[in-house]
Amino acid sequence: MMRTLSALFRLMRPHQWLKNVFVFAGLAFGERVTSTGELQHVLSIADPIDILRSTLIAFIAFCLVSGAVYVFNDLKDVEQDRIHPLKRNRPLAAGEVSPVFAAIFGIALLAGGLVLAYWL
């Protein structure tokens, strides 16, 4: 069970999630122009806790959707990955996860990410 969970987690390529951290840049640089023409920082407009919560949810949604894309990519490239010296160790190419289970997992990740994004 733990081995399968580990394989599914690696299938999502969490080391690539660093790119999703840029969602938090809006907290530092987010401004809007008011009706009087003034610039207001986003954290002064609304409750900072709500903004941080929404940003965290957006980060998680990005991670889920990008994880789904990596799963679908691995499904598409599984045969080529099996003969590649480095990619053959990926969970799908190595046979740690079945293609059917990976497809179901990818769909679940995509659905979860889209539901979270809609909730924002």
Secondary structure, 3 states (H helix, E strand, C coil): CHHHHHHHHHHCCHHHHHHHHHHHHHHHHCEEECCCCCEEEHHHHCCHHHHHHHHHHHHHHHHHHHHHHHHHHHHHHHHHHHHCCCHHHCCCCCCCCCHHHHHHHHHHHHHHHHHHHHHC
